[in-house]
């Protein structure tokens, strides 16, 4: 579940991985989606996780941002 945060307004989610190699594959999928959708989240990662923050331009999440987050979730479930 993506969490809504304020100051600044954004949605965030942390994805856990059991192998570092899966992080690289996931990041590649995120990179392609960013280019296609023109949404560039803040990304942080460590040995077994990736955290994404999507900063919202409006007071609520747009359809474009919803679709982006749904696609990220699908990528995660594929692995």
Secondary structure by P-SEA (a helix, b strand, c coil): cbbbbccccccbbbbbbccaaaaaaaaaaaaaaaaaacccccccccccbbbbbbbbccccccaaaaaaaaaaaaaaaac
